Amino acid sequence: MANDPLISKAIQYIKEDYYDFAIRDLLLQDGVSSFEVDELIENAKTIVFEEKIKITAKKYKLLFALNVFLMLATLFYFFSVLPEQIESSSFFYPFLGSLVTCFFGFSSIAFYKSWDLEFLRKHESIHINYSFLIIMLLPGVILHFIIASVFENTAEEILKKNQIEVEGTVISGSETETHYRGNSIKEAKIVVEFETVEGEKIIAYKEVSSYEFDKFYYRQNINLVYSKTNPHNINFLTSDQDMKKFKNSAEKEITPLDLERLIDIEGNVREQLDQMVYGWSYDQHNEAWINERKNIAIKFNTNSVTFMAPNGELAHYFLEKAGYEAINKEGKEDIMTKAFRTGLVYKKGDLLAVIELISTKNGEPPMSMTTIRRMKMN
């Protein structure tokens, strides 16, 4: 029907926005009878309407695909690209990412199946009421926290990969308390100055818990790690949790079983000690490995290892738990006295262990010096 020259003319007049009476007069001039002109105009309008519906359907389908693409692209950017570029925790970027994602997500829902021809024949178009974006509030909040955790975890993973350890100095700190509905929320921040290996001085800010804040003081020297790709991405090395996270250290209690394995230690001694407890340095004068953070020391001799630790009163318990039997202990009441005077002697197979207790100042518990030696079998 659309190939009929008269229909084509009517379609042209309609598309050029002629009024119906003008189209009628023009068609009458073109030879259309007065009996057929109204039907011809209606048929032309139907064709134009169908063409318009199909174009609208394609447009809505394209807009749906575009919004889905932009939503996924935004998620990819804020989940994978931007966190590595920023390399730090953030509030603004996760907020922006969740806002943009929710907008495109809402638009995708609004355009979904809007290209249905029956729907468009009935309604011709859709009207999106963006005031209903409020329904995306909860998903937006959840998404914000998810993106924020991605930023934080990405910065932490990059720091683990690119970490450089240096010593910094606490130059200031602040603690604020906010009251909300009868509850108080404390927030604390530490400001640290350090120098990178390239000689650049960095002043970094680090949020800490109120419990951690009490451990810091002005001009305190602390070990920290910073990322070589972003020197402001730092983490303090002040707790066992930090050592486990960034130094791959077990931060475990050194037991007699560990000392047995250390008797035959080979290779990089410091690296192996750091895997148990991080922070060892070799003391040339005492020919021993010292860990000042834990106040412990280890000394290696031929077929023996000596371990000094501030657990003197429990040293015998650890040996007995590891399967050692006392060979010079007369009674429980004599344990401490004998350990101070002559040392306690324990045996397990070809291993001989001696515990000596060392008095400390200010009434603190005694230090223990446990030596485990592998005896030569005849």
N, C-alpha and C positions, 0 to 999 in steps of 0.2 A: 504494500500500500504506500509505503514511504517513497517508492519509485515513481508514483504518479506525479506528473509535473504540477498539477494543481495542488496536490497535498504538499509537495515540496515548497511551493510558493507560500502556502498557508503556514507551514513550519517556519519558513524564513521570516514572514511577517510577525509571527508570535515571538521568535527569538529576538527580533528587533524592537520588541515591546510596543507594537502597535495596539491601539485599543480595539476591542472586538468589533465595534461599528465600522472602524476604518478598515479592518481586515475584510469585513463583509462587503464593503463598497468596492475594495480593490479586486476581490474575487469575482464580484458581479461584472466588473469591467473586463476581467479576464475570460468571461464567457461562462461562468458557473451560473446555473439556473437558480432562481430564488428558492426553489424547492429543495435543492441539494446543499446550498451554501452553509446552512447551520450544522448539518451533519458532518460536512467536510471540515469545518472549523473544529468541531468536537473531536473528530478523529485525529486531526493535527495536534490538538492539545494533548491527547492521550499519548501520542508518539513522543512529543516533547517531554511530557512528564516522565515517561519510561526511560528516556535517555538521561534525564536529570537524576532519576533514582539510581540508575546504574553508575553514573559518574560519582554520585554521593556515596554509594556503596564502596566503590574503589577507594575513594578518599578516606572513608572511615576505616577501611581495612588497612590502608597505608598508615593512618594515624595510630591505630592500635599497634601495628608492628613497630612503628617508630618509638612509641612510648615504652613498649616492652624492651626494645633494644636499649633505649636510654636508661631505663631502670637497671638492666643487667650491666650496662657499661658503667653506671655510677657505682653499683655494688662492687664491680671488679676494681674500679679505680680506688675506692675507699677501703677495700679489703686487701688489695695486693700491691698497688703502685704507690699511693700516697704514704702509707705507713713506713715504707722503706725510705722514702724521700725525707719525711719529717724526722723519723727515728727518735721519737719521744712520745710520751703520753700526752693527750690533748683533750680538751673539752670542745673547743670550737669546731674542729674538723669533723669529729663524729656527729656533732649536732647538725652541721651543714650536710653531711652525707646522709643522715637519716631523714632530714627535711626534704632534700631533693629526691631521694629514693621513694619516699612516701607520696610525693607529688606525682611522679611518673607512674607509680603503682596505682594510685587512685585513678589517674587518667586512663591507664590500661584497662582497669575494671569498667570504667564508664564507657569506653569504646568497644568493649568485648561484645561481639555478635551484633553490633550496631549496623552492620552491613547487610543484615537480613532483608531481602527485598520485600517480603510481606510486611515487615515492621515499617520499612521506609514508605511503602505505598499508603500505609495508614497514618504515619506521623510525619513523613517527609524528611525530618531531621531529628537530631537529639539536642537536648539542652542540658549542659552539665552545670550543676549547681555546686560550685567549689566551696560553698559554706559547709557542705557535708564532709569536707576534709577532716572535720573534727573526729570522725570515726577512725582516722588513722593515728589518733593521739597515742593510744596504748601500743600499737605496733611500732610507732615511731620511737617511743621511750625505750622499748625493748631493743629495737635496732640500734639506738644510740649507745646503749651499754655494751652491746655486742661489738660494735665498731670500736668503741673506746678500749675494750679489752684486747682487740686485735692490734691497735696502735701500741698499747703497753707491752703486749707479748712480743710483737715484732721488734720493738726497741730493745727488749731484754735479750732476744735471740741474737740480734746483731751485735749487742754488747758482748755476749758470750763468745761470739765468733771473732770479733775484732778488738778484743779487750787488750789494753795496755795498763799495767799496774804501776802506780806512782804513789808518792806520799803527799797528802794535802794538809792544809791547816784550816781549822775552824776559825772564821773571822767574825761571824755573828750568827744570830739565830733568833727566832721569835715564836711565841706560842699564843694563839688566840682561842677564846672560848665563846661559843655561840649558844644561846639559850633558845630552845624551841619547844613549846608546849610542855614546859616543866622539865625537859631534858637538856643536859648540857653536852655540847659536842666540842671537843678540843682538836685543834689543828696546829701542827708545828712544822717549822721550816728551818733548815740549816743552810748557812751560806759558807761555802768552802772555796779556798783559793789553792790552786795547784799549777804546776808547770808541766807542759807536755814534753815529750822527748825531743821535740823540735825547738824547745825553748820558749814556746808561747805561754803566757800566763793566762789562766782561765779562772773566772769566778763563776761557780756553778751553784744553783739552788736545788735543794733536794727536800722533798716532803718526807717527814718521818712521823712515826706514831708518838704520842705523848710519853709512852714508856721509854722509847728509844731516846727521845729528846733529853730526858733527865741524865742520860749517860754522857752527853757531850758538854764541853766547856770551852771557853774562849782560849784561843791559841793552842788548842789540842791538835796534836799530829795524828792523823788517821790514814790508814792505807785505803786506797780506792782504786777502782778500775774505770777507765774511760774508753770510749769507742774511738778508734783512729779515724773513722769517717764522720764522727760528730763528737767533738770533745765535751759537749754539754750533756751527752748521754753518759751518765756516771752511776756508779753504785758503790756504797761503802763496803769495806770488808771488815765489819765489826762484830759479826755474829756467826754462829755455827751455820745458820741457814744461808747466809751469804756465801760462806765457803763451799757449802754443798752445791749451791746453784752455779757459782761462777768459777770455782776452782776444782770441781769434780772430786771433792774430798768427802770421805765418809764421815768425818768429824766424830769418830767413834772413840770409845774408851779403849785405850791400849791394854790388852790382856796378856797373860802369860803365854797363851797360844800364839799371839802376834810376835812376842819376843822370841819364841822358839823358831819361828820362820825367819826372823831377822838375823839369827846366828849365821845363817848361810847366805846372807844377802849379797847380791851381785849387781853390777850395772850402776845406774844412776840412783845413788842412795837417797838424795833429797827428793827426787821425783816419787820414789816409792814411799817415803815417809809422808810426803804431802798427800798421798792418796788416802792415808789414814787420818791425819790431822795436818791442816795446812799451816805453813809459816815457819819452817825450820831454817836455821842458819848454822854454819859450822864455826865453832869456837876453836881457833888454832891453839890458844893457850892451854885450854883444858882438854883439847883433842876430843871434843864431844859435840854432838848435834843438840842445839838449844832451840826450844820453842817458847819464847817469852810470853806469847799470848795465853798459853795454857800452863805456863810455869812448869814445864817438864823438860827432861833432857835424856838423851840416849848416847851411850858410849859403846863402841865396838872394840873388842879384843879378839885374839885368836881363840876360836871355838867358844866364845862367850859374848854376851851382851848385857849391859847394865842400864837399868831404867830408873830414873829418879822422878818421883811424882808426889804431889801433896795429898796422898791418900794412905799415909803410914798406918793408921789404925785398921785399914781394911786390906792391906797388902796380903796378909796371910790368908784372908778369906778368898781372894782371887786365885791364889795358888791352889788352895784346897778344892775350889770349884773346878779348876782345870785338871784335877786328877793327881796332884802332888800330895805326898804323905810326909808329915813332919818326922824327923828322926832325932831331934834333940829338944822336943817340947814336952815338958813334964806335966803341965796342967794349964788350963785356960787362964788361971789367975797369974801365971808366970810369963804369958806370951809377951806382953809389952816390956817387962823388965829384961827378959832374956834378949829380946830384939835390940834393945838399947845397948846392952853390955857386950854380948858376944855375937849377936845375930841369930836368926832362926834358920835352920837348915832343912830343906825339903828335897825329896827325891821322887823321880818318875822315870822308870826305865834307865836310859843312859844319861839322863839329865839331872843335874844337881842345881838347886836354887837356894840362894842365901838372901835373907831379908835383913837389912840393917836400918834402924830408925835414927833419924837425925833431928835433934831438938831445934825448934824455931823460936823466934823472939815473940814477945807480946802475948804469950800464952796461946799462940795458934797451934793447931794440931801438928804433930811431927811429920816430917817428910820421910818417905820410904826410898830406900835404894835397893832395888831388887836385881840380883845378878843371876843369870841362868847360864850354866856352863855345860857343854856336851863332853862327857868323860870318855876317854879312850878305853875301849874294851880290849882286854888282853886275850 
